[in-house]
Amino acid sequence: MSAALTPEQIQAALAGLAGWEMEGSKLLKAYRFKDFKAALAFINQAGVIAEQQGHHPEIHNVWNQVTLRLCTHDAGNQITEKDLTLARALQSLSLP
């Protein structure tokens, strides 16, 4: 079971994660792409990373907009180091 992070730990980590923010007990980042095809390509890239880590985000897609939300279910749907690790890995994606 993963341990939930404190709000202070989360805020400190967010300083190094451009565009990520807290939304309740989840990490959130919204992306906007030139079209649906580019948004879908990003979702597929994010899916590969998530699968490699065995930690999967909530993904919401509307045409050219993708919103990712991260929390850890086995920590009571709170933010853990697993979420920060995934957010950092997603930051490395080259955006179309």
Backbone torsions as a table, in degrees:
resi	resn	phi	psi	omega
1	MET	NA	139.6	-178.7
2	SER	-88.6	148.3	179.2
3	ALA	-93.8	132.8	176.6
4	ALA	-67.6	143.2	177.4
5	LEU	-86.4	156.3	176.3
6	THR	-78.5	158.9	176.2
7	PRO	-56.3	-35.5	179.5
8	GLU	-66.4	-41.8	177.6
9	GLN	-63.5	-40.8	-179.3
10	ILE	-66.3	-47.1	-179.6
11	GLN	-61.0	-40.1	178.1
12	ALA	-62.6	-41.4	-179.9
13	ALA	-69.2	-35.0	-178.9
14	LEU	-64.8	-22.1	178.0
15	ALA	-60.0	-27.9	179.4
16	GLY	-101.4	9.9	-178.1
17	LEU	-123.5	89.3	-176.2
18	ALA	-57.8	127.0	174.5
19	GLY	86.0	-10.0	177.9
20	TRP	-86.2	144.8	178.1
21	GLU	-146.5	167.3	175.0
22	MET	-88.9	136.9	172.4
23	GLU	-129.7	98.1	-173.9
24	GLY	64.2	-121.7	-179.8
25	SER	-105.2	29.4	179.6
26	LYS	-132.2	155.5	168.7
27	LEU	-90.1	141.3	-176.6
28	LEU	-135.3	140.1	169.0
29	LYS	-144.1	133.4	178.3
30	ALA	-109.3	137.4	179.4
31	TYR	-121.3	149.1	173.8
32	ARG	-128.4	131.8	-177.5
33	PHE	-118.9	172.5	-177.0
34	LYS	-70.3	-27.8	-179.8
35	ASP	-163.7	-179.8	-178.1
36	PHE	-63.4	-39.6	-179.0
37	LYS	-59.8	-43.0	178.9
38	ALA	-67.7	-39.1	177.8
39	ALA	-63.3	-42.7	-179.9
40	LEU	-66.7	-37.9	176.5
41	ALA	-61.3	-41.9	177.4
42	PHE	-62.8	-45.0	179.2
43	ILE	-58.3	-41.7	179.1
44	ASN	-64.6	-42.1	177.0
45	GLN	-62.8	-44.3	179.3
46	ALA	-62.9	-37.7	179.3
47	GLY	-62.7	-38.6	178.4
48	VAL	-63.3	-46.1	179.2
49	ILE	-63.2	-46.1	-179.7
50	ALA	-60.2	-42.4	-179.8
51	GLU	-65.6	-40.2	177.4
52	GLN	-60.4	-36.7	-178.8
53	GLN	-87.0	-11.8	-177.2
54	GLY	64.5	31.8	-178.5
55	HIS	-142.1	117.4	-166.0
56	HIS	-114.8	131.1	-179.8
57	PRO	-80.8	162.4	165.1
58	GLU	-80.2	130.1	-178.0
59	ILE	-121.9	126.2	176.7
60	HIS	-122.7	126.5	-177.9
61	ASN	-127.5	128.3	170.8
62	VAL	-131.9	109.3	-177.8
63	TRP	47.2	-98.9	-175.4
64	ASN	-102.9	11.1	-177.9
65	GLN	-115.3	133.4	178.0
66	VAL	-127.3	129.4	175.3
67	THR	-118.4	129.4	177.1
68	LEU	-110.0	137.5	173.8
69	ARG	-128.4	134.9	-177.5
70	LEU	-123.0	133.2	168.3
71	CYS	-156.9	166.5	-177.5
72	THR	-111.2	116.5	-174.8
73	HIS	-64.5	-39.5	-177.8
74	ASP	-77.7	3.7	173.3
75	ALA	-113.5	27.0	179.5
76	GLY	71.9	33.1	-179.7
77	ASN	59.9	38.6	176.3
78	GLN	-107.1	172.4	179.0
79	ILE	-87.0	130.4	179.1
80	THR	-128.6	179.5	177.3
81	GLU	-60.8	-30.0	176.7
82	LYS	-56.9	-40.8	-178.7
83	ASP	-68.7	-41.8	178.5
84	LEU	-66.0	-38.8	178.4
85	THR	-62.8	-43.6	178.5
86	LEU	-66.4	-42.5	179.0
87	ALA	-60.1	-42.6	178.7
88	ARG	-63.2	-41.7	179.1
89	ALA	-64.9	-39.7	179.4
90	LEU	-66.8	-29.5	177.3
91	GLN	-60.7	-26.2	-176.2
92	SER	-79.1	-8.1	-179.2
93	LEU	-67.0	138.3	172.5
94	SER	-82.7	123.2	-176.2
95	LEU	-85.4	135.2	-179.9
96	PRO	-67.7	NA	NA
